[in-house]
């Protein structure tokens, strides 16, 4: 069986080998990527395409515009008259709504 020092030396050698392989992977990826970029540029020039033709710069690069309601505040639909807390009716029910419904009240009782 190997002693502690031998195992440490093996570990150091494997870590060095791993670092070298990571560098080789990075270099190979960079070279492959450069070749693909060159090929894409060539095809774009050949067919007269621009980045706008590809939909670049739009939301997520998908060519879709963000929805009109994205990021908008929604008016509350329900109010707890005792505390003044409100809920829009979207998403999970707040604890005060859950407790009230569990105690026998109806959701419509809190409608604004």
C-alpha angles and dihedrals in degrees: 000000000000122000126233096263092052091051091049090051091050090048092051091049092050092048090051090049090048091052091050091050091049089053091049090049091050092049093047091049092049092050092047091048092050090052093050092048090051091049093049092049090050092051092047092051091046092053098035095243126158132197089259089059088057093051094246117167096030124114106308091340090276095115091242123121117228114265118268092240096049111126095003122137115242122218114246117255100188132047132189101224092200097057105014092238115150138202129196094213091246127113125001118350113255117245093255090057092046091050093048094049090046090053091056104266121131124239089235089064088072098045115129 
